[in-house]
Amino acid sequence: MFSKPTRDQVIALAGMFQSCQLVETLSKNGSVPADQFNVCIESLFQKNPENTEVVYGSISNLQLGVETMQELITLSSRAKQSDTLRYIVGVVYLSKKLRQNKKMLNLISDRLDQASRQSEHFSASHANVIANLAQIYQDSLSTFRYRIQVNGYASYLQQENIAQRIRCLLFSGIRSAILWHQLGGRRRHLVFNRKDILNQVRKL
């Protein structure tokens, strides 16, 4: 018998689903709402949050993640051809690989500290900060043998600024997946505890 998912676990999951849904939207539409994007980016700079909600600013900032989670966990018709679901699986897998690599974790931590100082000087969504975060992702997570293949329109994916933002969103998805794991979340919960997760989602 598995322990039931907690509110904090479901908040971290919503952060992960939001990042992955934005990857799908950005790769197919070429743009995403700035406020939803910024929530994901700023979550990367939350190093020692006092609680899970603080990582994302507030629950209302995760509306997209909550709605996406509800759709994909109930496996509505859209879910069957969803790239978002594939990105979720990839992000959870890469977060596991990263947790097992202390050297890379330390490298990412140091470079995120630098990027955080840079974001204080500019802003979290400034082009320089996005380019820096995307480079951290490329230098670390992109070196694993497994890579997340992003589906979308080549005309968007070939634009450097869009490619950078997609890397940043995958990065923030992995950050949320690690947080979810730290809070006791496990892959089996997504398979066997869907009903309990949905109950928590409705409370949110």
Protein Blocks (a to p, Z undefined) as FASTA:
>chain_A
ZZdddfklmmmmmmmmmmmmmmmmmmmnopacfklmmmmmmmmmmmbgcbfklmnopaml
mmmmmmmmmmmmnopaklmmgmklmmmmmmmmmmmmmmmmmklmmmmmmmmmmmmmmmmm
mmmklmklmmmmmmmmmmmmmmpmbdcdddddfklmmpmklmmmmmmmmmmmmmmmmmmm
mnopafklmmmmmmmmmmmmmmZZ
